[in-house]
Amino acid sequence: MKTIPSFTIDHNRLKRGVYVSRIDALGKERITTFDIRMKEPNREPVIDVPALHTIEHLGATFLRSHPAQADTIVYFGPMGCRTGFYLIVKHEVSSRDILPLVTELFAFIAGYEGPIPGASAAECGNWQNQDLPMAKWEADKFLSETIECITDEQLTYPR
């Protein structure tokens, strides 16, 4: 089997950041997949499942309801390794250009109060597996320790 491109990135050197994972053609449209890396792989604890699940619910709801960007959002969801999320958007977009939306997203999650969207038995297959306080803590940590002081090194995959 062919090695997929994301497995060619040296995860031992990967830092927290926002990376363009790939740009693909979908018909005449281009789509950009972002690697929103909240944890340093293999070097710090991963995000626990209930917090990850809550970030997914809040993030997907926020992005798909965003007044200016909703029509560009294709997907937002967790990585299987639990070190971050994938965000897929229409068009070819750079890591630097997506930062305002990512900043807004994590500020929303960090400050969220209220019921978790989609967290009922009728709306979710594992609705009780949620942790809003921990999701807020993870979002605030990523925002303050990474997004608000991000460097060019955290916007381009290591070679």
N, C-alpha and C positions, 0 to 999 in steps of 0.2 A: 504494500500500500504506500501511497505517496504521503509524505509528512506534510501536514497542514501548516500554513505559515505561522500561526500563533504558537506552535510548538517549537519553532526555530528561534524564538526570543529566549535569551538566557535569563530565566526567572531568578537565578541567584544574584543577578545584578539589577533586577528591576526594582525601581523605587515606587513609592506612592505617587500618583500623578494622573494625568489625563492624556491618553495616547490615541492616535489614529491607528487602529488595528488593521483596517483594510478599507479600500474603496472599490466598489463593484459597480458594474453596469447592470441595470435592470431595465431591459428594453432600451429606450432612449434616455432614461433617467439614470443618474448616478446616485449611489447611496454610500454613506460613510458609517463605518462601525467604529465606535469609540470604546476603548478599554479604560474604564474609570476604576483605577486601582487604589483601593482604600487601605490595603495592607501590603507590606513587603512580603512577597511569597517566600515561604520556607524560613522566615526569620522572625515573624511575630505571629501571635495567635490570630486565627481567622475570625470572621464575624460569626457569632452564634446564630443558629438557624432561626429562632423566633425574631431576632432583630433584623436579620437579612430579609425575612418574609415581610416584616412591617415596612422596611425601607422600600421593598418592591411595590407593595400596595400604595404607599404614599407617593413614591416616585412616579409610578405609572399614571396614577390619577392626576398628579400635578402636571406632568408633561403633556398628557393628552387633553388637558383642560386649559393649557397655557394660552392666554389671549393672542399672542403673536406667533407662537411656535407650534401650536397643536397640529396644524396641517403638515408639518415637516417630520413629526415623530412617527417612526415605524415600529420601534420596539425598545423597551427598557426591562432588563431582567438580570438576575444574579448569575455570576460565574459558578460553575460546579465546585470549584476549589474554595469558594467562599472568601475570596480576597477582594472582591469588587463586583462591578456590574458592567454589562454591555448596554450601550445606548446606540441605536441605529437611527440615523436621520436621512431624509432626502437631501440630495445635492452633495457636492464635494465641499466639505467644510474642514478647516484646520483645527487643531487642538486649541490654539490661541483664540480662534473665533467662537468656539463652543463654550469657552470659559464663563462668559456672563450667564448663560443658561444653566450651566452646572453649578455655579455659585448660587444662583437664585433657587435652584432645586434643593441643594443641601441646606441653605438657610431656611427654606420652607419646612423641611423635615425636622431640623434642629429646634425650630420654634413651634412645631405643630401641637395643638391642643384639640381634643375632641375625639369622637369615635373614629376608628381606623376604617377608611373606605373599603368596602367589599369584605369586611370581616364578619360575615354571618354564614351559617350553614348553607343557606340558599345561594350564596354568592361565591363561596370558596371551598375547595376540597379539603382544606386543613385549617379551618377558620380559627380554631382556638390556639394555634401555634403562632402567637404574636407577642411582641414585647416592645411597646411604645417607648418606655423610658430608656431602654438600651438602644433602640434605633435612634432616638434623639441624641443620645450620648455619642454614638458612633458618627452620626452626621456632623455634630458640632466639632468633634475631634478632627475629622477629615477636613472640614471647612477651615478651622483655625490653624491646624498644623501643616496643611498641604495647600489647599486652594488659595488662601489669602496670602501666601508667601511663595507661590509656585515659581520654579526656575525653568529655564529652557530645557535643562536636563530631564525635567519631569514632564515634558511635553513631546519628547521624541524617544522612541524605543532605544535601548542600549544596543550597540553593534558589537 
